[in-house]
Amino acid sequence: MKIYEVEGPKTPEQMRLAQLTATSQRASAAVKQERVRQKTQKAQQTLQKLRAPIKPIQTVKPIKTV
């Protein structure tokens, strides 16, 4: 085993830095996941609109002239 492979206990500063890094990575992953969720939801809404039957257009009665 080499000297650089041996790790001692982390100092409180190192532990805090590692914790902040992990928190940052979790937040980034959550943002990505939320963006994907919103894109999926919007795509599903678009598909529902496209699959919905088209409502018939109301015809306008012509005005009778006297």
PDBQT receptor file of N, H, CA, C and O in Angstrom, charges set to zero:
ATOM      1  N   MET A   1       0.845  -1.156   0.000  1.00  0.00    +0.000 N 
ATOM      2  CA  MET A   1       0.000   0.000   0.000  1.00  0.00    +0.000 C 
ATOM      3  C   MET A   1       0.903   1.235   0.000  1.00  0.00    +0.000 C 
ATOM      4  O   MET A   1       1.935   1.266   0.669  1.00  0.00    +0.000 OA
ATOM      5  N   LYS A   2       0.497   2.237  -0.754  1.00  0.00    +0.000 N 
ATOM      6  H   LYS A   2      -0.342   2.211  -1.298  1.00  0.00    +0.000 HD
ATOM      7  CA  LYS A   2       1.289   3.451  -0.849  1.00  0.00    +0.000 C 
ATOM      8  C   LYS A   2       0.764   4.495   0.135  1.00  0.00    +0.000 C 
ATOM      9  O   LYS A   2      -0.364   4.402   0.618  1.00  0.00    +0.000 OA
ATOM     10  N   ILE A   3       1.576   5.456   0.412  1.00  0.00    +0.000 N 
ATOM     11  H   ILE A   3       2.492   5.531   0.020  1.00  0.00    +0.000 HD
ATOM     12  CA  ILE A   3       1.231   6.456   1.423  1.00  0.00    +0.000 C 
ATOM     13  C   ILE A   3      -0.025   7.235   1.030  1.00  0.00    +0.000 C 
ATOM     14  O   ILE A   3      -0.865   7.505   1.888  1.00  0.00    +0.000 OA
ATOM     15  N   TYR A   4      -0.174   7.603  -0.255  1.00  0.00    +0.000 N 
ATOM     16  H   TYR A   4       0.508   7.383  -0.952  1.00  0.00    +0.000 HD
ATOM     17  CA  TYR A   4      -1.336   8.391  -0.654  1.00  0.00    +0.000 C 
ATOM     18  C   TYR A   4      -2.627   7.578  -0.607  1.00  0.00    +0.000 C 
ATOM     19  O   TYR A   4      -3.711   8.159  -0.649  1.00  0.00    +0.000 OA
ATOM     20  N   GLU A   5      -2.542   6.260  -0.522  1.00  0.00    +0.000 N 
ATOM     21  H   GLU A   5      -1.661   5.788  -0.488  1.00  0.00    +0.000 HD
ATOM     22  CA  GLU A   5      -3.726   5.423  -0.434  1.00  0.00    +0.000 C 
ATOM     23  C   GLU A   5      -4.272   5.343   0.986  1.00  0.00    +0.000 C 
ATOM     24  O   GLU A   5      -5.434   4.984   1.177  1.00  0.00    +0.000 OA
ATOM     25  N   VAL A   6      -3.462   5.668   1.978  1.00  0.00    +0.000 N 
ATOM     26  H   VAL A   6      -2.518   5.960   1.823  1.00  0.00    +0.000 HD
ATOM     27  CA  VAL A   6      -3.888   5.599   3.364  1.00  0.00    +0.000 C 
ATOM     28  C   VAL A   6      -4.588   6.912   3.715  1.00  0.00    +0.000 C 
ATOM     29  O   VAL A   6      -4.022   7.995   3.561  1.00  0.00    +0.000 OA
ATOM     30  N   GLU A   7      -5.801   6.797   4.179  1.00  0.00    +0.000 N 
ATOM     31  H   GLU A   7      -6.260   5.917   4.304  1.00  0.00    +0.000 HD
ATOM     32  CA  GLU A   7      -6.550   7.987   4.554  1.00  0.00    +0.000 C 
ATOM     33  C   GLU A   7      -6.832   7.946   6.041  1.00  0.00    +0.000 C 
ATOM     34  O   GLU A   7      -7.259   6.929   6.587  1.00  0.00    +0.000 OA
ATOM     35  N   GLY A   8      -6.589   9.051   6.668  1.00  0.00    +0.000 N 
ATOM     36  H   GLY A   8      -6.241   9.877   6.225  1.00  0.00    +0.000 HD
ATOM     37  CA  GLY A   8      -6.904   9.156   8.079  1.00  0.00    +0.000 C 
ATOM     38  C   GLY A   8      -8.316   9.701   8.234  1.00  0.00    +0.000 C 
ATOM     39  O   GLY A   8      -9.011   9.909   7.240  1.00  0.00    +0.000 OA
ATOM     40  N   PRO A   9      -8.737   9.928   9.442  1.00  0.00    +0.000 N 
ATOM     41  CA  PRO A   9     -10.067  10.513   9.629  1.00  0.00    +0.000 C 
ATOM     42  C   PRO A   9     -10.101  11.934   9.071  1.00  0.00    +0.000 C 
ATOM     43  O   PRO A   9      -9.117  12.670   9.134  1.00  0.00    +0.000 OA
ATOM     44  N   LYS A  10     -11.255  12.295   8.527  1.00  0.00    +0.000 N 
ATOM     45  H   LYS A  10     -12.055  11.697   8.476  1.00  0.00    +0.000 HD
ATOM     46  CA  LYS A  10     -11.387  13.625   7.938  1.00  0.00    +0.000 C 
ATOM     47  C   LYS A  10     -11.553  14.664   9.037  1.00  0.00    +0.000 C 
ATOM     48  O   LYS A  10     -12.118  14.406  10.099  1.00  0.00    +0.000 OA
ATOM     49  N   THR A  11     -11.043  15.828   8.738  1.00  0.00    +0.000 N 
ATOM     50  H   THR A  11     -10.584  16.038   7.875  1.00  0.00    +0.000 HD
ATOM     51  CA  THR A  11     -11.193  16.939   9.679  1.00  0.00    +0.000 C 
ATOM     52  C   THR A  11     -12.626  17.473   9.562  1.00  0.00    +0.000 C 
ATOM     53  O   THR A  11     -13.301  17.207   8.567  1.00  0.00    +0.000 OA
ATOM     54  N   PRO A  12     -13.089  18.211  10.553  1.00  0.00    +0.000 N 
ATOM     55  CA  PRO A  12     -14.446  18.774  10.464  1.00  0.00    +0.000 C 
ATOM     56  C   PRO A  12     -14.653  19.647   9.223  1.00  0.00    +0.000 C 
ATOM     57  O   PRO A  12     -15.739  19.654   8.643  1.00  0.00    +0.000 OA
ATOM     58  N   GLU A  13     -13.627  20.372   8.822  1.00  0.00    +0.000 N 
ATOM     59  H   GLU A  13     -12.744  20.366   9.293  1.00  0.00    +0.000 HD
ATOM     60  CA  GLU A  13     -13.737  21.201   7.620  1.00  0.00    +0.000 C 
ATOM     61  C   GLU A  13     -13.910  20.342   6.370  1.00  0.00    +0.000 C 
ATOM     62  O   GLU A  13     -14.705  20.662   5.487  1.00  0.00    +0.000 OA
ATOM     63  N   GLN A  14     -13.143  19.233   6.309  1.00  0.00    +0.000 N 
ATOM     64  H   GLN A  14     -12.497  18.973   7.026  1.00  0.00    +0.000 HD
ATOM     65  CA  GLN A  14     -13.259  18.332   5.162  1.00  0.00    +0.000 C 
ATOM     66  C   GLN A  14     -14.623  17.663   5.138  1.00  0.00    +0.000 C 
ATOM     67  O   GLN A  14     -15.210  17.482   4.071  1.00  0.00    +0.000 OA
ATOM     68  N   MET A  15     -15.127  17.297   6.300  1.00  0.00    +0.000 N 
ATOM     69  H   MET A  15     -14.650  17.443   7.166  1.00  0.00    +0.000 HD
ATOM     70  CA  MET A  15     -16.447  16.672   6.374  1.00  0.00    +0.000 C 
ATOM     71  C   MET A  15     -17.531  17.657   5.934  1.00  0.00    +0.000 C 
ATOM     72  O   MET A  15     -18.456  17.286   5.212  1.00  0.00    +0.000 OA
ATOM     73  N   ARG A  16     -17.415  18.902   6.369  1.00  0.00    +0.000 N 
ATOM     74  H   ARG A  16     -16.664  19.204   6.955  1.00  0.00    +0.000 HD
ATOM     75  CA  ARG A  16     -18.399  19.917   5.979  1.00  0.00    +0.000 C 
ATOM     76  C   ARG A  16     -18.350  20.164   4.480  1.00  0.00    +0.000 C 
ATOM     77  O   ARG A  16     -19.392  20.286   3.836  1.00  0.00    +0.000 OA
ATOM     78  N   LEU A  17     -17.151  20.239   3.919  1.00  0.00    +0.000 N 
ATOM     79  H   LEU A  17     -16.304  20.140   4.441  1.00  0.00    +0.000 HD
ATOM     80  CA  LEU A  17     -17.012  20.441   2.481  1.00  0.00    +0.000 C 
ATOM     81  C   LEU A  17     -17.622  19.268   1.706  1.00  0.00    +0.000 C 
ATOM     82  O   LEU A  17     -18.318  19.472   0.711  1.00  0.00    +0.000 OA
ATOM     83  N   ALA A  18     -17.362  18.054   2.159  1.00  0.00    +0.000 N 
ATOM     84  H   ALA A  18     -16.797  17.888   2.968  1.00  0.00    +0.000 HD
ATOM     85  CA  ALA A  18     -17.927  16.872   1.502  1.00  0.00    +0.000 C 
ATOM     86  C   ALA A  18     -19.453  16.890   1.588  1.00  0.00    +0.000 C 
ATOM     87  O   ALA A  18     -20.135  16.529   0.629  1.00  0.00    +0.000 OA
ATOM     88  N   GLN A  19     -19.982  17.306   2.724  1.00  0.00    +0.000 N 
ATOM     89  H   GLN A  19     -19.427  17.599   3.503  1.00  0.00    +0.000 HD
ATOM     90  CA  GLN A  19     -21.429  17.373   2.901  1.00  0.00    +0.000 C 
ATOM     91  C   GLN A  19     -22.045  18.429   1.978  1.00  0.00    +0.000 C 
ATOM     92  O   GLN A  19     -23.086  18.194   1.364  1.00  0.00    +0.000 OA
ATOM     93  N   LEU A  20     -21.397  19.587   1.884  1.00  0.00    +0.000 N 
ATOM     94  H   LEU A  20     -20.552  19.778   2.382  1.00  0.00    +0.000 HD
ATOM     95  CA  LEU A  20     -21.903  20.637   1.003  1.00  0.00    +0.000 C 
ATOM     96  C   LEU A  20     -21.852  20.209  -0.464  1.00  0.00    +0.000 C 
ATOM     97  O   LEU A  20     -22.758  20.520  -1.236  1.00  0.00    +0.000 OA
ATOM     98  N   THR A  21     -20.810  19.507  -0.839  1.00  0.00    +0.000 N 
ATOM     99  H   THR A  21     -20.073  19.254  -0.212  1.00  0.00    +0.000 HD
ATOM    100  CA  THR A  21     -20.695  19.004  -2.210  1.00  0.00    +0.000 C 
ATOM    101  C   THR A  21     -21.810  18.013  -2.508  1.00  0.00    +0.000 C 
ATOM    102  O   THR A  21     -22.435  18.069  -3.568  1.00  0.00    +0.000 OA
ATOM    103  N   ALA A  22     -22.056  17.107  -1.569  1.00  0.00    +0.000 N 
ATOM    104  H   ALA A  22     -21.548  17.062  -0.708  1.00  0.00    +0.000 HD
ATOM    105  CA  ALA A  22     -23.120  16.121  -1.758  1.00  0.00    +0.000 C 
ATOM    106  C   ALA A  22     -24.486  16.799  -1.845  1.00  0.00    +0.000 C 
ATOM    107  O   ALA A  22     -25.322  16.410  -2.661  1.00  0.00    +0.000 OA
ATOM    108  N   THR A  23     -24.712  17.798  -1.019  1.00  0.00    +0.000 N 
ATOM    109  H   THR A  23     -24.033  18.114  -0.356  1.00  0.00    +0.000 HD
ATOM    110  CA  THR A  23     -25.973  18.532  -1.047  1.00  0.00    +0.000 C 
ATOM    111  C   THR A  23     -26.156  19.247  -2.383  1.00  0.00    +0.000 C 
ATOM    112  O   THR A  23     -27.252  19.265  -2.944  1.00  0.00    +0.000 OA
ATOM    113  N   SER A  24     -25.078  19.833  -2.883  1.00  0.00    +0.000 N 
ATOM    114  H   SER A  24     -24.187  19.818  -2.428  1.00  0.00    +0.000 HD
ATOM    115  CA  SER A  24     -25.122  20.510  -4.171  1.00  0.00    +0.000 C 
ATOM    116  C   SER A  24     -25.462  19.531  -5.297  1.00  0.00    +0.000 C 
ATOM    117  O   SER A  24     -26.262  19.846  -6.178  1.00  0.00    +0.000 OA
ATOM    118  N   GLN A  25     -24.859  18.356  -5.265  1.00  0.00    +0.000 N 
ATOM    119  H   GLN A  25     -24.209  18.100  -4.550  1.00  0.00    +0.000 HD
ATOM    120  CA  GLN A  25     -25.126  17.356  -6.300  1.00  0.00    +0.000 C 
ATOM    121  C   GLN A  25     -26.569  16.870  -6.238  1.00  0.00    +0.000 C 
ATOM    122  O   GLN A  25     -27.199  16.661  -7.274  1.00  0.00    +0.000 OA
ATOM    123  N   ARG A  26     -27.099  16.687  -5.021  1.00  0.00    +0.000 N 
ATOM    124  H   ARG A  26     -26.587  16.857  -4.179  1.00  0.00    +0.000 HD
ATOM    125  CA  ARG A  26     -28.500  16.261  -4.879  1.00  0.00    +0.000 C 
ATOM    126  C   ARG A  26     -29.445  17.338  -5.410  1.00  0.00    +0.000 C 
ATOM    127  O   ARG A  26     -30.442  17.030  -6.063  1.00  0.00    +0.000 OA
ATOM    128  N   ALA A  27     -29.125  18.602  -5.126  1.00  0.00    +0.000 N 
ATOM    129  H   ALA A  27     -28.315  18.852  -4.596  1.00  0.00    +0.000 HD
ATOM    130  CA  ALA A  27     -29.963  19.701  -5.616  1.00  0.00    +0.000 C 
ATOM    131  C   ALA A  27     -29.935  19.766  -7.138  1.00  0.00    +0.000 C 
ATOM    132  O   ALA A  27     -30.975  19.971  -7.765  1.00  0.00    +0.000 OA
ATOM    133  N   SER A  28     -28.777  19.597  -7.732  1.00  0.00    +0.000 N 
ATOM    134  H   SER A  28     -27.933  19.431  -7.223  1.00  0.00    +0.000 HD
ATOM    135  CA  SER A  28     -28.667  19.608  -9.198  1.00  0.00    +0.000 C 
ATOM    136  C   SER A  28     -29.476  18.473  -9.809  1.00  0.00    +0.000 C 
ATOM    137  O   SER A  28     -30.167  18.664 -10.809  1.00  0.00    +0.000 OA
ATOM    138  N   ALA A  29     -29.390  17.306  -9.215  1.00  0.00    +0.000 N 
ATOM    139  H   ALA A  29     -28.828  17.150  -8.403  1.00  0.00    +0.000 HD
ATOM    140  CA  ALA A  29     -30.155  16.167  -9.712  1.00  0.00    +0.000 C 
ATOM    141  C   ALA A  29     -31.656  16.419  -9.582  1.00  0.00    +0.000 C 
ATOM    142  O   ALA A  29     -32.427  16.049 -10.466  1.00  0.00    +0.000 OA
ATOM    143  N   ALA A  30     -32.068  17.044  -8.489  1.00  0.00    +0.000 N 
ATOM    144  H   ALA A  30     -31.441  17.345  -7.770  1.00  0.00    +0.000 HD
ATOM    145  CA  ALA A  30     -33.492  17.340  -8.283  1.00  0.00    +0.000 C 
ATOM    146  C   ALA A  30     -33.999  18.339  -9.325  1.00  0.00    +0.000 C 
ATOM    147  O   ALA A  30     -35.120  18.210  -9.818  1.00  0.00    +0.000 OA
ATOM    148  N   VAL A  31     -33.175  19.333  -9.658  1.00  0.00    +0.000 N 
ATOM    149  H   VAL A  31     -32.265  19.438  -9.257  1.00  0.00    +0.000 HD
ATOM    150  CA  VAL A  31     -33.565  20.317 -10.666  1.00  0.00    +0.000 C 
ATOM    151  C   VAL A  31     -33.707  19.637 -12.024  1.00  0.00    +0.000 C 
ATOM    152  O   VAL A  31     -34.681  19.880 -12.737  1.00  0.00    +0.000 OA
ATOM    153  N   LYS A  32     -32.759  18.800 -12.383  1.00  0.00    +0.000 N 
ATOM    154  H   LYS A  32     -31.969  18.604 -11.803  1.00  0.00    +0.000 HD
ATOM    155  CA  LYS A  32     -32.841  18.084 -13.660  1.00  0.00    +0.000 C 
ATOM    156  C   LYS A  32     -34.089  17.219 -13.720  1.00  0.00    +0.000 C 
ATOM    157  O   LYS A  32     -34.791  17.195 -14.731  1.00  0.00    +0.000 OA
ATOM    158  N   GLN A  33     -34.360  16.514 -12.640  1.00  0.00    +0.000 N 
ATOM    159  H   GLN A  33     -33.790  16.533 -11.818  1.00  0.00    +0.000 HD
ATOM    160  CA  GLN A  33     -35.524  15.633 -12.587  1.00  0.00    +0.000 C 
ATOM    161  C   GLN A  33     -36.820  16.437 -12.707  1.00  0.00    +0.000 C 
ATOM    162  O   GLN A  33     -37.754  16.001 -13.380  1.00  0.00    +0.000 OA
ATOM    163  N   GLU A  34     -36.885  17.588 -12.073  1.00  0.00    +0.000 N 
ATOM    164  H   GLU A  34     -36.126  17.942 -11.527  1.00  0.00    +0.000 HD
ATOM    165  CA  GLU A  34     -38.080  18.433 -12.149  1.00  0.00    +0.000 C 
ATOM    166  C   GLU A  34     -38.280  18.967 -13.562  1.00  0.00    +0.000 C 
ATOM    167  O   GLU A  34     -39.413  19.047 -14.038  1.00  0.00    +0.000 OA
ATOM    168  N   ARG A  35     -37.199  19.331 -14.235  1.00  0.00    +0.000 N 
ATOM    169  H   ARG A  35     -36.279  19.267 -13.849  1.00  0.00    +0.000 HD
ATOM    170  CA  ARG A  35     -37.311  19.805 -15.621  1.00  0.00    +0.000 C 
ATOM    171  C   ARG A  35     -37.846  18.703 -16.527  1.00  0.00    +0.000 C 
ATOM    172  O   ARG A  35     -38.696  18.950 -17.382  1.00  0.00    +0.000 OA
ATOM    173  N   VAL A  36     -37.347  17.494 -16.335  1.00  0.00    +0.000 N 
ATOM    174  H   VAL A  36     -36.656  17.293 -15.640  1.00  0.00    +0.000 HD
ATOM    175  CA  VAL A  36     -37.829  16.362 -17.127  1.00  0.00    +0.000 C 
ATOM    176  C   VAL A  36     -39.307  16.115 -16.842  1.00  0.00    +0.000 C 
ATOM    177  O   VAL A  36     -40.082  15.840 -17.758  1.00  0.00    +0.000 OA
ATOM    178  N   ARG A  37     -39.700  16.214 -15.564  1.00  0.00    +0.000 N 
ATOM    179  H   ARG A  37     -39.071  16.437 -14.819  1.00  0.00    +0.000 HD
ATOM    180  CA  ARG A  37     -41.090  15.994 -15.192  1.00  0.00    +0.000 C 
ATOM    181  C   ARG A  37     -42.000  17.026 -15.854  1.00  0.00    +0.000 C 
ATOM    182  O   ARG A  37     -43.074  16.689 -16.351  1.00  0.00    +0.000 OA
ATOM    183  N   GLN A  38     -41.562  18.282 -15.856  1.00  0.00    +0.000 N 
ATOM    184  H   GLN A  38     -40.690  18.556 -15.452  1.00  0.00    +0.000 HD
ATOM    185  CA  GLN A  38     -42.368  19.334 -16.465  1.00  0.00    +0.000 C 
ATOM    186  C   GLN A  38     -42.467  19.163 -17.980  1.00  0.00    +0.000 C 
ATOM    187  O   GLN A  38     -43.529  19.393 -18.558  1.00  0.00    +0.000 OA
ATOM    188  N   LYS A  39     -41.370  18.762 -18.630  1.00  0.00    +0.000 N 
ATOM    189  H   LYS A  39     -40.507  18.576 -18.160  1.00  0.00    +0.000 HD
ATOM    190  CA  LYS A  39     -41.408  18.516 -20.071  1.00  0.00    +0.000 C 
ATOM    191  C   LYS A  39     -42.368  17.379 -20.393  1.00  0.00    +0.000 C 
ATOM    192  O   LYS A  39     -43.145  17.460 -21.344  1.00  0.00    +0.000 OA
ATOM    193  N   THR A  40     -42.309  16.325 -19.598  1.00  0.00    +0.000 N 
ATOM    194  H   THR A  40     -41.678  16.259 -18.825  1.00  0.00    +0.000 HD
ATOM    195  CA  THR A  40     -43.184  15.173 -19.810  1.00  0.00    +0.000 C 
ATOM    196  C   THR A  40     -44.638  15.574 -19.637  1.00  0.00    +0.000 C 
ATOM    197  O   THR A  40     -45.491  15.192 -20.438  1.00  0.00    +0.000 OA
ATOM    198  N   GLN A  41     -44.923  16.337 -18.602  1.00  0.00    +0.000 N 
ATOM    199  H   GLN A  41     -44.230  16.647 -17.951  1.00  0.00    +0.000 HD
ATOM    200  CA  GLN A  41     -46.295  16.767 -18.349  1.00  0.00    +0.000 C 
ATOM    201  C   GLN A  41     -46.811  17.629 -19.498  1.00  0.00    +0.000 C 
ATOM    202  O   GLN A  41     -47.951  17.463 -19.933  1.00  0.00    +0.000 OA
ATOM    203  N   LYS A  42     -45.985  18.543 -19.990  1.00  0.00    +0.000 N 
ATOM    204  H   LYS A  42     -45.059  18.678 -19.636  1.00  0.00    +0.000 HD
ATOM    205  CA  LYS A  42     -46.400  19.405 -21.095  1.00  0.00    +0.000 C 
ATOM    206  C   LYS A  42     -46.635  18.574 -22.358  1.00  0.00    +0.000 C 
ATOM    207  O   LYS A  42     -47.587  18.826 -23.096  1.00  0.00    +0.000 OA
ATOM    208  N   ALA A  43     -45.785  17.599 -22.606  1.00  0.00    +0.000 N 
ATOM    209  H   ALA A  43     -45.012  17.393 -22.006  1.00  0.00    +0.000 HD
ATOM    210  CA  ALA A  43     -45.957  16.738 -23.781  1.00  0.00    +0.000 C 
ATOM    211  C   ALA A  43     -47.248  15.927 -23.674  1.00  0.00    +0.000 C 
ATOM    212  O   ALA A  43     -47.960  15.754 -24.663  1.00  0.00    +0.000 OA
ATOM    213  N   GLN A  44     -47.547  15.434 -22.473  1.00  0.00    +0.000 N 
ATOM    214  H   GLN A  44     -46.969  15.575 -21.669  1.00  0.00    +0.000 HD
ATOM    215  CA  GLN A  44     -48.784  14.672 -22.289  1.00  0.00    +0.000 C 
ATOM    216  C   GLN A  44     -50.009  15.558 -22.513  1.00  0.00    +0.000 C 
ATOM    217  O   GLN A  44     -50.993  15.121 -23.110  1.00  0.00    +0.000 OA
ATOM    218  N   GLN A  45     -49.948  16.795 -22.036  1.00  0.00    +0.000 N 
ATOM    219  H   GLN A  45     -49.148  17.149 -21.551  1.00  0.00    +0.000 HD
ATOM    220  CA  GLN A  45     -51.066  17.711 -22.253  1.00  0.00    +0.000 C 
ATOM    221  C   GLN A  45     -51.243  18.006 -23.731  1.00  0.00    +0.000 C 
ATOM    222  O   GLN A  45     -52.372  18.094 -24.214  1.00  0.00    +0.000 OA
ATOM    223  N   THR A  46     -50.148  18.159 -24.453  1.00  0.00    +0.000 N 
ATOM    224  H   THR A  46     -49.231  18.087 -24.061  1.00  0.00    +0.000 HD
ATOM    225  CA  THR A  46     -50.217  18.412 -25.888  1.00  0.00    +0.000 C 
ATOM    226  C   THR A  46     -50.837  17.228 -26.609  1.00  0.00    +0.000 C 
ATOM    227  O   THR A  46     -51.674  17.403 -27.494  1.00  0.00    +0.000 OA
ATOM    228  N   LEU A  47     -50.427  16.014 -26.229  1.00  0.00    +0.000 N 
ATOM    229  H   LEU A  47     -49.747  15.872 -25.510  1.00  0.00    +0.000 HD
ATOM    230  CA  LEU A  47     -51.009  14.816 -26.842  1.00  0.00    +0.000 C 
ATOM    231  C   LEU A  47     -52.498  14.714 -26.555  1.00  0.00    +0.000 C 
ATOM    232  O   LEU A  47     -53.274  14.344 -27.436  1.00  0.00    +0.000 OA
ATOM    233  N   GLN A  48     -52.904  15.037 -25.342  1.00  0.00    +0.000 N 
ATOM    234  H   GLN A  48     -52.274  15.338 -24.626  1.00  0.00    +0.000 HD
ATOM    235  CA  GLN A  48     -54.327  14.993 -25.008  1.00  0.00    +0.000 C 
ATOM    236  C   GLN A  48     -55.115  15.975 -25.862  1.00  0.00    +0.000 C 
ATOM    237  O   GLN A  48     -56.214  15.662 -26.321  1.00  0.00    +0.000 OA
ATOM    238  N   LYS A  49     -54.552  17.172 -26.079  1.00  0.00    +0.000 N 
ATOM    239  H   LYS A  49     -53.659  17.426 -25.707  1.00  0.00    +0.000 HD
ATOM    240  CA  LYS A  49     -55.234  18.160 -26.914  1.00  0.00    +0.000 C 
ATOM    241  C   LYS A  49     -55.347  17.668 -28.350  1.00  0.00    +0.000 C 
ATOM    242  O   LYS A  49     -56.371  17.871 -29.003  1.00  0.00    +0.000 OA
ATOM    243  N   LEU A  50     -54.297  17.025 -28.839  1.00  0.00    +0.000 N 
ATOM    244  H   LEU A  50     -53.466  16.861 -28.309  1.00  0.00    +0.000 HD
ATOM    245  CA  LEU A  50     -54.315  16.541 -30.218  1.00  0.00    +0.000 C 
ATOM    246  C   LEU A  50     -55.270  15.368 -30.398  1.00  0.00    +0.000 C 
ATOM    247  O   LEU A  50     -55.880  15.221 -31.457  1.00  0.00    +0.000 OA
ATOM    248  N   ARG A  51     -55.402  14.539 -29.380  1.00  0.00    +0.000 N 
ATOM    249  H   ARG A  51     -54.906  14.659 -28.519  1.00  0.00    +0.000 HD
ATOM    250  CA  ARG A  51     -56.269  13.362 -29.468  1.00  0.00    +0.000 C 
ATOM    251  C   ARG A  51     -57.737  13.692 -29.194  1.00  0.00    +0.000 C 
ATOM    252  O   ARG A  51     -58.615  12.897 -29.529  1.00  0.00    +0.000 OA
ATOM    253  N   ALA A  52     -58.013  14.833 -28.601  1.00  0.00    +0.000 N 
ATOM    254  H   ALA A  52     -57.300  15.479 -28.329  1.00  0.00    +0.000 HD
ATOM    255  CA  ALA A  52     -59.388  15.205 -28.276  1.00  0.00    +0.000 C 
ATOM    256  C   ALA A  52     -60.165  15.427 -29.575  1.00  0.00    +0.000 C 
ATOM    257  O   ALA A  52     -59.631  15.956 -30.550  1.00  0.00    +0.000 OA
ATOM    258  N   PRO A  53     -61.412  15.021 -29.568  1.00  0.00    +0.000 N 
ATOM    259  CA  PRO A  53     -62.205  15.248 -30.783  1.00  0.00    +0.000 C 
ATOM    260  C   PRO A  53     -62.401  16.743 -31.014  1.00  0.00    +0.000 C 
ATOM    261  O   PRO A  53     -62.530  17.535 -30.081  1.00  0.00    +0.000 OA
ATOM    262  N   ILE A  54     -62.418  17.083 -32.271  1.00  0.00    +0.000 N 
ATOM    263  H   ILE A  54     -62.314  16.439 -33.029  1.00  0.00    +0.000 HD
ATOM    264  CA  ILE A  54     -62.566  18.489 -32.631  1.00  0.00    +0.000 C 
ATOM    265  C   ILE A  54     -64.026  18.881 -32.449  1.00  0.00    +0.000 C 
ATOM    266  O   ILE A  54     -64.932  18.212 -32.945  1.00  0.00    +0.000 OA
ATOM    267  N   LYS A  55     -64.231  19.960 -31.739  1.00  0.00    +0.000 N 
ATOM    268  H   LYS A  55     -63.494  20.503 -31.336  1.00  0.00    +0.000 HD
ATOM    269  CA  LYS A  55     -65.593  20.447 -31.535  1.00  0.00    +0.000 C 
ATOM    270  C   LYS A  55     -66.076  21.073 -32.834  1.00  0.00    +0.000 C 
ATOM    271  O   LYS A  55     -65.336  21.800 -33.496  1.00  0.00    +0.000 OA
ATOM    272  N   PRO A  56     -67.321  20.787 -33.192  1.00  0.00    +0.000 N 
ATOM    273  CA  PRO A  56     -67.821  21.370 -34.449  1.00  0.00    +0.000 C 
ATOM    274  C   PRO A  56     -67.910  22.890 -34.325  1.00  0.00    +0.000 C 
ATOM    275  O   PRO A  56     -68.278  23.442 -33.288  1.00  0.00    +0.000 OA
ATOM    276  N   ILE A  57     -67.562  23.521 -35.408  1.00  0.00    +0.000 N 
ATOM    277  H   ILE A  57     -67.263  23.072 -36.251  1.00  0.00    +0.000 HD
ATOM    278  CA  ILE A  57     -67.611  24.982 -35.444  1.00  0.00    +0.000 C 
ATOM    279  C   ILE A  57     -69.064  25.382 -35.617  1.00  0.00    +0.000 C 
ATOM    280  O   ILE A  57     -69.762  24.860 -36.487  1.00  0.00    +0.000 OA
ATOM    281  N   GLN A  58     -69.515  26.307 -34.788  1.00  0.00    +0.000 N 
ATOM    282  H   GLN A  58     -68.948  26.731 -34.082  1.00  0.00    +0.000 HD
ATOM    283  CA  GLN A  58     -70.890  26.768 -34.905  1.00  0.00    +0.000 C 
ATOM    284  C   GLN A  58     -71.009  27.606 -36.170  1.00  0.00    +0.000 C 
ATOM    285  O   GLN A  58     -70.208  28.500 -36.443  1.00  0.00    +0.000 OA
ATOM    286  N   THR A  59     -72.028  27.278 -36.912  1.00  0.00    +0.000 N 
ATOM    287  H   THR A  59     -72.679  26.552 -36.690  1.00  0.00    +0.000 HD
ATOM    288  CA  THR A  59     -72.223  28.034 -38.137  1.00  0.00    +0.000 C 
ATOM    289  C   THR A  59     -72.970  29.308 -37.823  1.00  0.00    +0.000 C 
ATOM    290  O   THR A  59     -73.850  29.344 -36.962  1.00  0.00    +0.000 OA
ATOM    291  N   VAL A  60     -72.612  30.317 -38.515  1.00  0.00    +0.000 N 
ATOM    292  H   VAL A  60     -71.897  30.288 -39.214  1.00  0.00    +0.000 HD
ATOM    293  CA  VAL A  60     -73.248  31.629 -38.329  1.00  0.00    +0.000 C 
ATOM    294  C   VAL A  60     -74.379  31.741 -39.342  1.00  0.00    +0.000 C 
ATOM    295  O   VAL A  60     -74.191  31.528 -40.540  1.00  0.00    +0.000 OA
ATOM    296  N   LYS A  61     -75.539  32.075 -38.837  1.00  0.00    +0.000 N 
ATOM    297  H   LYS A  61     -75.691  32.248 -37.864  1.00  0.00    +0.000 HD
ATOM    298  CA  LYS A  61     -76.697  32.225 -39.748  1.00  0.00    +0.000 C 
ATOM    299  C   LYS A  61     -76.555  33.531 -40.491  1.00  0.00    +0.000 C 
ATOM    300  O   LYS A  61     -76.222  34.555 -39.895  1.00  0.00    +0.000 OA
ATOM    301  N   PRO A  62     -76.799  33.506 -41.758  1.00  0.00    +0.000 N 
ATOM    302  CA  PRO A  62     -76.709  34.749 -42.537  1.00  0.00    +0.000 C 
ATOM    303  C   PRO A  62     -77.827  35.710 -42.145  1.00  0.00    +0.000 C 
ATOM    304  O   PRO A  62     -78.927  35.303 -41.771  1.00  0.00    +0.000 OA
ATOM    305  N   ILE A  63     -77.517  36.954 -42.241  1.00  0.00    +0.000 N 
ATOM    306  H   ILE A  63     -76.623  37.285 -42.545  1.00  0.00    +0.000 HD
ATOM    307  CA  ILE A  63     -78.519  37.978 -41.928  1.00  0.00    +0.000 C 
ATOM    308  C   ILE A  63     -79.463  38.121 -43.129  1.00  0.00    +0.000 C 
ATOM    309  O   ILE A  63     -79.036  38.268 -44.274  1.00  0.00    +0.000 OA
ATOM    310  N   LYS A  64     -80.739  38.073 -42.824  1.00  0.00    +0.000 N 
ATOM    311  H   LYS A  64     -81.086  37.954 -41.894  1.00  0.00    +0.000 HD
ATOM    312  CA  LYS A  64     -81.723  38.199 -43.901  1.00  0.00    +0.000 C 
ATOM    313  C   LYS A  64     -81.920  39.671 -44.237  1.00  0.00    +0.000 C 
ATOM    314  O   LYS A  64     -82.133  40.504 -43.357  1.00  0.00    +0.000 OA
ATOM    315  N   THR A  65     -81.847  39.960 -45.483  1.00  0.00    +0.000 N 
ATOM    316  H   THR A  65     -81.674  39.283 -46.198  1.00  0.00    +0.000 HD
ATOM    317  CA  THR A  65     -82.086  41.334 -45.906  1.00  0.00    +0.000 C 
ATOM    318  C   THR A  65     -83.553  41.480 -46.289  1.00  0.00    +0.000 C 
ATOM    319  O   THR A  65     -84.182  40.529 -46.753  1.00  0.00    +0.000 OA
ATOM    320  N   VAL A  66     -84.066  42.624 -46.100  1.00  0.00    +0.000 N 
ATOM    321  H   VAL A  66     -83.555  43.397 -45.723  1.00  0.00    +0.000 HD
ATOM    322  CA  VAL A  66     -85.470  42.835 -46.368  1.00  0.00    +0.000 C 
ATOM    323  C   VAL A  66     -85.710  43.408 -47.722  1.00  0.00    +0.000 C 
ATOM    324  O   VAL A  66     -86.858  43.645 -48.098  1.00  0.00    +0.000 OA
TER     325      VAL A  66
